[in-house]
Amino acid sequence: MVELRQLRYFLAVAEELHFAKAAERLHIVQSAVSQQVRRLERELDVELFDRTTRSVRLSEAGQLFLPHAKEVLAAEERALASIEEFRAEAASTLRLGTTEGIGDRLERLLGEFVRRAPDVQLELVNAPTELRLRQVRSGELHATLVRGDWEHPELDFTPLWEDRVFVALPSAHPLAKQDVVSFAELKDLPLRLSTRERNPTLYDLIVGSCREAGFEPRFGKEFTTAQDTLGTLGFAAPQWTVFYEAHTNVLPVPGVSFRPLKDPVPTMPTSLATKADVRLGPGLLALIEAGRASS
């Protein structure tokens, strides 16, 4: 059986054309080099070198064998480098972009991720969606969570989960007494929603659902922040807004009730955006698994 060690010794002699110099380069004794080259020649049943007392040169068989030996050793180097890259990534920091309103799902995702990749540190970055996607393309972020359906030639989008969208109403409103609220029942109430420029995916989902239910929404004051909007929702004139179900679990607000919606049932997909030309290493693969397990 031909050994990689024998190929390395053969290559050193072929390049130095001197056994003593090859041994010096390999930091071993000359007899070990000579012995392993002889063993290689016996395995191949050819003479790889023409030897005299004054010189060493490649034989015809040695010249034919040399490029193949180089190819095998180069493949070994590539294989070892890929393992080193794998190990380095497994013990590195993964920069992940996050989105607003993820609620208790983020806690579940992080818990699942730590269980799957305990050696990887997650650095969370919150920024507008378009900025996060640019940062993934530039390499500033390894990946980002994004809501809605996206396409970009430089990015891959891996589906993770879907969130139901709940309506937020004043607790004193009759609709808040129901277990489920249909869109048509909201047509006479003002809707507080972020502009399409700020949140196109949610805007399109809710406005599209209203139209599917047969009406155009009446827009009230713009949704600003969750704290400010919910702070006034329970005490101002009757109005409504929407939150992702996972977000409602961490938003107990006096005077506000969250209810599921129907006719239609609005849901929002969440994906993990990564660079299309980058191999998904163990950290990103663990993140995908954790995201799907947390749904």
Contacts in CASP RR format, 6 or more apart in sequence:
PFRMAT RR
TARGET T0000
AUTHOR 0000-0000-0000
METHOD contacts of the structure
MODEL  1
MVELRQLRYFLAVAEELHFAKAAERLHIVQSAVSQQVRRLERELDVELFD
RTTRSVRLSEAGQLFLPHAKEVLAAEERALASIEEFRAEAASTLRLGTTE
GIGDRLERLLGEFVRRAPDVQLELVNAPTELRLRQVRSGELHATLVRGDW
EHPELDFTPLWEDRVFVALPSAHPLAKQDVVSFAELKDLPLRLSTRERNP
TLYDLIVGSCREAGFEPRFGKEFTTAQDTLGTLGFAAPQWTVFYEAHTNV
LPVPGVSFRPLKDPVPTMPTSLATKADVRLGPGLLALIEAGRASS
1 43 0 8 1.000
2 40 0 8 1.000
2 43 0 8 1.000
2 44 0 8 1.000
3 36 0 8 1.000
4 72 0 8 1.000
4 73 0 8 1.000
4 76 0 8 1.000
5 36 0 8 1.000
6 36 0 8 1.000
6 37 0 8 1.000
6 39 0 8 1.000
6 40 0 8 1.000
6 43 0 8 1.000
7 40 0 8 1.000
7 69 0 8 1.000
7 72 0 8 1.000
7 73 0 8 1.000
8 26 0 8 1.000
8 73 0 8 1.000
9 22 0 8 1.000
9 26 0 8 1.000
9 32 0 8 1.000
9 33 0 8 1.000
9 36 0 8 1.000
9 37 0 8 1.000
9 40 0 8 1.000
10 37 0 8 1.000
10 40 0 8 1.000
10 48 0 8 1.000
10 65 0 8 1.000
10 69 0 8 1.000
11 66 0 8 1.000
11 69 0 8 1.000
11 70 0 8 1.000
11 73 0 8 1.000
12 22 0 8 1.000
12 25 0 8 1.000
12 26 0 8 1.000
12 33 0 8 1.000
13 19 0 8 1.000
13 22 0 8 1.000
13 33 0 8 1.000
13 37 0 8 1.000
13 49 0 8 1.000
13 56 0 8 1.000
14 48 0 8 1.000
14 49 0 8 1.000
14 58 0 8 1.000
14 62 0 8 1.000
14 66 0 8 1.000
14 69 0 8 1.000
15 22 0 8 1.000
16 22 0 8 1.000
16 25 0 8 1.000
17 55 0 8 1.000
17 56 0 8 1.000
17 57 0 8 1.000
17 58 0 8 1.000
18 56 0 8 1.000
19 30 0 8 1.000
19 33 0 8 1.000
19 34 0 8 1.000
19 37 0 8 1.000
19 56 0 8 1.000
20 30 0 8 1.000
22 30 0 8 1.000
22 33 0 8 1.000
23 29 0 8 1.000
23 30 0 8 1.000
23 32 0 8 1.000
23 33 0 8 1.000
26 33 0 8 1.000
37 48 0 8 1.000
37 49 0 8 1.000
40 48 0 8 1.000
41 47 0 8 1.000
41 48 0 8 1.000
44 61 0 8 1.000
44 65 0 8 1.000
46 59 0 8 1.000
46 61 0 8 1.000
46 62 0 8 1.000
46 65 0 8 1.000
47 59 0 8 1.000
47 61 0 8 1.000
48 58 0 8 1.000
48 59 0 8 1.000
48 61 0 8 1.000
48 62 0 8 1.000
48 65 0 8 1.000
49 56 0 8 1.000
49 57 0 8 1.000
49 58 0 8 1.000
49 59 0 8 1.000
49 62 0 8 1.000
50 56 0 8 1.000
50 57 0 8 1.000
50 58 0 8 1.000
50 59 0 8 1.000
58 66 0 8 1.000
86 281 0 8 1.000
86 282 0 8 1.000
89 281 0 8 1.000
89 282 0 8 1.000
89 283 0 8 1.000
90 117 0 8 1.000
90 119 0 8 1.000
90 120 0 8 1.000
90 282 0 8 1.000
90 283 0 8 1.000
91 119 0 8 1.000
91 120 0 8 1.000
92 120 0 8 1.000
92 121 0 8 1.000
93 120 0 8 1.000
93 121 0 8 1.000
93 122 0 8 1.000
93 123 0 8 1.000
94 120 0 8 1.000
94 121 0 8 1.000
94 122 0 8 1.000
94 123 0 8 1.000
94 142 0 8 1.000
94 143 0 8 1.000
94 283 0 8 1.000
94 284 0 8 1.000
94 287 0 8 1.000
95 123 0 8 1.000
95 125 0 8 1.000
95 140 0 8 1.000
95 141 0 8 1.000
95 142 0 8 1.000
96 122 0 8 1.000
96 123 0 8 1.000
96 124 0 8 1.000
96 125 0 8 1.000
96 141 0 8 1.000
96 142 0 8 1.000
96 143 0 8 1.000
96 144 0 8 1.000
96 145 0 8 1.000
96 287 0 8 1.000
97 124 0 8 1.000
97 125 0 8 1.000
97 126 0 8 1.000
97 127 0 8 1.000
97 132 0 8 1.000
97 135 0 8 1.000
97 141 0 8 1.000
97 143 0 8 1.000
97 144 0 8 1.000
97 145 0 8 1.000
98 106 0 8 1.000
98 124 0 8 1.000
98 125 0 8 1.000
98 126 0 8 1.000
98 144 0 8 1.000
98 145 0 8 1.000
99 126 0 8 1.000
99 129 0 8 1.000
99 144 0 8 1.000
99 145 0 8 1.000
99 146 0 8 1.000
99 147 0 8 1.000
99 270 0 8 1.000
100 126 0 8 1.000
100 226 0 8 1.000
101 226 0 8 1.000
101 243 0 8 1.000
101 244 0 8 1.000
101 246 0 8 1.000
101 247 0 8 1.000
102 145 0 8 1.000
102 244 0 8 1.000
102 246 0 8 1.000
102 247 0 8 1.000
103 244 0 8 1.000
103 246 0 8 1.000
103 247 0 8 1.000
103 249 0 8 1.000
103 250 0 8 1.000
104 246 0 8 1.000
104 249 0 8 1.000
104 250 0 8 1.000
105 161 0 8 1.000
105 163 0 8 1.000
105 246 0 8 1.000
105 294 0 8 1.000
105 295 0 8 1.000
108 294 0 8 1.000
109 287 0 8 1.000
109 290 0 8 1.000
109 291 0 8 1.000
109 294 0 8 1.000
110 122 0 8 1.000
110 290 0 8 1.000
111 290 0 8 1.000
111 294 0 8 1.000
112 289 0 8 1.000
112 290 0 8 1.000
112 291 0 8 1.000
112 293 0 8 1.000
112 294 0 8 1.000
113 120 0 8 1.000
113 122 0 8 1.000
113 286 0 8 1.000
113 287 0 8 1.000
113 290 0 8 1.000
113 291 0 8 1.000
115 290 0 8 1.000
116 286 0 8 1.000
116 289 0 8 1.000
116 290 0 8 1.000
117 282 0 8 1.000
117 283 0 8 1.000
117 286 0 8 1.000
117 287 0 8 1.000
120 282 0 8 1.000
120 283 0 8 1.000
120 286 0 8 1.000
125 132 0 8 1.000
125 135 0 8 1.000
125 141 0 8 1.000
125 144 0 8 1.000
127 135 0 8 1.000
129 144 0 8 1.000
129 146 0 8 1.000
129 147 0 8 1.000
132 141 0 8 1.000
132 144 0 8 1.000
132 146 0 8 1.000
132 273 0 8 1.000
133 144 0 8 1.000
133 146 0 8 1.000
133 150 0 8 1.000
133 152 0 8 1.000
133 155 0 8 1.000
133 273 0 8 1.000
135 141 0 8 1.000
135 144 0 8 1.000
136 142 0 8 1.000
136 143 0 8 1.000
136 144 0 8 1.000
136 155 0 8 1.000
136 273 0 8 1.000
136 274 0 8 1.000
136 275 0 8 1.000
137 152 0 8 1.000
137 154 0 8 1.000
137 155 0 8 1.000
137 275 0 8 1.000
139 275 0 8 1.000
142 274 0 8 1.000
142 284 0 8 1.000
143 272 0 8 1.000
143 273 0 8 1.000
143 274 0 8 1.000
143 284 0 8 1.000
143 287 0 8 1.000
144 272 0 8 1.000
144 273 0 8 1.000
145 160 0 8 1.000
145 270 0 8 1.000
145 271 0 8 1.000
145 272 0 8 1.000
145 273 0 8 1.000
146 157 0 8 1.000
146 270 0 8 1.000
146 271 0 8 1.000
146 272 0 8 1.000
146 273 0 8 1.000
147 163 0 8 1.000
147 201 0 8 1.000
147 202 0 8 1.000
147 268 0 8 1.000
147 269 0 8 1.000
147 270 0 8 1.000
148 201 0 8 1.000
148 268 0 8 1.000
148 269 0 8 1.000
148 270 0 8 1.000
148 271 0 8 1.000
149 201 0 8 1.000
149 269 0 8 1.000
150 157 0 8 1.000
150 271 0 8 1.000
150 273 0 8 1.000
151 157 0 8 1.000
152 273 0 8 1.000
153 276 0 8 1.000
154 275 0 8 1.000
154 276 0 8 1.000
154 277 0 8 1.000
155 273 0 8 1.000
155 274 0 8 1.000
155 275 0 8 1.000
155 276 0 8 1.000
156 273 0 8 1.000
156 274 0 8 1.000
156 275 0 8 1.000
156 276 0 8 1.000
157 271 0 8 1.000
157 272 0 8 1.000
157 273 0 8 1.000
158 271 0 8 1.000
158 272 0 8 1.000
158 274 0 8 1.000
158 288 0 8 1.000
159 269 0 8 1.000
159 270 0 8 1.000
159 271 0 8 1.000
160 270 0 8 1.000
160 271 0 8 1.000
160 272 0 8 1.000
160 288 0 8 1.000
160 291 0 8 1.000
160 292 0 8 1.000
160 295 0 8 1.000
161 269 0 8 1.000
161 270 0 8 1.000
161 291 0 8 1.000
161 292 0 8 1.000
161 294 0 8 1.000
161 295 0 8 1.000
162 267 0 8 1.000
162 268 0 8 1.000
162 269 0 8 1.000
162 270 0 8 1.000
162 295 0 8 1.000
163 244 0 8 1.000
163 245 0 8 1.000
163 246 0 8 1.000
163 267 0 8 1.000
163 268 0 8 1.000
163 270 0 8 1.000
164 244 0 8 1.000
164 245 0 8 1.000
164 260 0 8 1.000
164 261 0 8 1.000
164 265 0 8 1.000
164 266 0 8 1.000
164 267 0 8 1.000
165 202 0 8 1.000
165 205 0 8 1.000
165 206 0 8 1.000
165 242 0 8 1.000
165 243 0 8 1.000
165 244 0 8 1.000
165 245 0 8 1.000
165 261 0 8 1.000
165 266 0 8 1.000
165 267 0 8 1.000
165 268 0 8 1.000
166 242 0 8 1.000
166 243 0 8 1.000
166 244 0 8 1.000
166 245 0 8 1.000
166 248 0 8 1.000
166 258 0 8 1.000
166 259 0 8 1.000
166 260 0 8 1.000
166 261 0 8 1.000
167 175 0 8 1.000
167 181 0 8 1.000
167 186 0 8 1.000
167 240 0 8 1.000
167 241 0 8 1.000
167 242 0 8 1.000
167 258 0 8 1.000
167 259 0 8 1.000
167 260 0 8 1.000
167 261 0 8 1.000
168 230 0 8 1.000
168 233 0 8 1.000
168 240 0 8 1.000
168 241 0 8 1.000
168 242 0 8 1.000
168 243 0 8 1.000
168 248 0 8 1.000
168 256 0 8 1.000
168 257 0 8 1.000
168 258 0 8 1.000
169 175 0 8 1.000
169 176 0 8 1.000
169 181 0 8 1.000
169 233 0 8 1.000
169 238 0 8 1.000
169 240 0 8 1.000
169 256 0 8 1.000
169 257 0 8 1.000
169 258 0 8 1.000
169 259 0 8 1.000
170 176 0 8 1.000
170 233 0 8 1.000
170 234 0 8 1.000
170 235 0 8 1.000
170 236 0 8 1.000
170 238 0 8 1.000
170 239 0 8 1.000
170 255 0 8 1.000
170 256 0 8 1.000
170 257 0 8 1.000
171 234 0 8 1.000
171 255 0 8 1.000
171 256 0 8 1.000
171 257 0 8 1.000
172 234 0 8 1.000
172 255 0 8 1.000
173 238 0 8 1.000
175 181 0 8 1.000
175 185 0 8 1.000
175 186 0 8 1.000
175 259 0 8 1.000
176 257 0 8 1.000
176 259 0 8 1.000
178 259 0 8 1.000
179 259 0 8 1.000
179 260 0 8 1.000
180 259 0 8 1.000
180 260 0 8 1.000
180 261 0 8 1.000
180 262 0 8 1.000
181 259 0 8 1.000
181 260 0 8 1.000
181 261 0 8 1.000
181 262 0 8 1.000
182 213 0 8 1.000
182 261 0 8 1.000
182 262 0 8 1.000
182 263 0 8 1.000
183 209 0 8 1.000
183 210 0 8 1.000
183 212 0 8 1.000
183 213 0 8 1.000
183 215 0 8 1.000
183 261 0 8 1.000
183 262 0 8 1.000
183 263 0 8 1.000
183 264 0 8 1.000
184 213 0 8 1.000
184 214 0 8 1.000
184 215 0 8 1.000
184 263 0 8 1.000
186 210 0 8 1.000
186 217 0 8 1.000
186 240 0 8 1.000
187 210 0 8 1.000
187 213 0 8 1.000
187 214 0 8 1.000
187 215 0 8 1.000
187 217 0 8 1.000
187 218 0 8 1.000
188 218 0 8 1.000
189 218 0 8 1.000
189 238 0 8 1.000
189 239 0 8 1.000
189 240 0 8 1.000
190 218 0 8 1.000
190 219 0 8 1.000
190 220 0 8 1.000
190 221 0 8 1.000
190 237 0 8 1.000
190 238 0 8 1.000
190 239 0 8 1.000
190 240 0 8 1.000
191 206 0 8 1.000
191 210 0 8 1.000
191 217 0 8 1.000
191 218 0 8 1.000
191 219 0 8 1.000
191 220 0 8 1.000
191 239 0 8 1.000
191 240 0 8 1.000
191 241 0 8 1.000
192 219 0 8 1.000
192 220 0 8 1.000
192 221 0 8 1.000
192 222 0 8 1.000
192 223 0 8 1.000
192 229 0 8 1.000
192 233 0 8 1.000
192 239 0 8 1.000
192 240 0 8 1.000
192 241 0 8 1.000
193 202 0 8 1.000
193 203 0 8 1.000
193 206 0 8 1.000
193 207 0 8 1.000
193 217 0 8 1.000
193 219 0 8 1.000
193 222 0 8 1.000
193 223 0 8 1.000
193 241 0 8 1.000
193 242 0 8 1.000
194 202 0 8 1.000
194 203 0 8 1.000
194 222 0 8 1.000
194 223 0 8 1.000
195 203 0 8 1.000
195 222 0 8 1.000
196 203 0 8 1.000
196 204 0 8 1.000
201 268 0 8 1.000
202 242 0 8 1.000
202 268 0 8 1.000
205 266 0 8 1.000
205 268 0 8 1.000
206 217 0 8 1.000
206 242 0 8 1.000
206 266 0 8 1.000
207 217 0 8 1.000
209 261 0 8 1.000
209 264 0 8 1.000
209 266 0 8 1.000
210 216 0 8 1.000
210 217 0 8 1.000
212 264 0 8 1.000
213 263 0 8 1.000
213 264 0 8 1.000
220 239 0 8 1.000
221 239 0 8 1.000
223 229 0 8 1.000
223 241 0 8 1.000
226 243 0 8 1.000
226 247 0 8 1.000
226 251 0 8 1.000
229 241 0 8 1.000
230 251 0 8 1.000
230 253 0 8 1.000
230 256 0 8 1.000
231 253 0 8 1.000
231 256 0 8 1.000
233 239 0 8 1.000
233 241 0 8 1.000
233 253 0 8 1.000
233 255 0 8 1.000
233 256 0 8 1.000
234 253 0 8 1.000
234 254 0 8 1.000
234 255 0 8 1.000
234 256 0 8 1.000
235 255 0 8 1.000
242 261 0 8 1.000
242 266 0 8 1.000
243 251 0 8 1.000
243 258 0 8 1.000
244 268 0 8 1.000
245 260 0 8 1.000
248 258 0 8 1.000
251 258 0 8 1.000
272 284 0 8 1.000
272 287 0 8 1.000
272 288 0 8 1.000
272 291 0 8 1.000
274 280 0 8 1.000
274 284 0 8 1.000
280 288 0 8 1.000
END
